[in-house]
């Protein structure tokens, strides 16, 4: 069953560029992971402090592998000083 998630980040006013760099650095290595079907970062045009990561994984095992990756650990340990708010929505789980 595939898993699609949308993660929204609101950067602090002085953290927009750093947040964009951290999130953008996740795209290529995430796309290269086994089980990644889609992974993109979007920045809102009318709200440059707002970012959305949309990701689709083949299954829970692939998502767990992503969460255990080195690039995920770097992002996870680095984003909080630049982030005002973060929330996740699971968009769909298809069988």
Secondary structure, DSSP 8 states (H G I E B T S, - for coil): -EEEEEEEEEE-GGGHHHHHHHHHHHHHHHHTSTTEEEEEEEE-SS-TTEEEEEEEESSHHHHHHHHTSHHHHHHHHHSGGGEEEEEEEEEEEE-
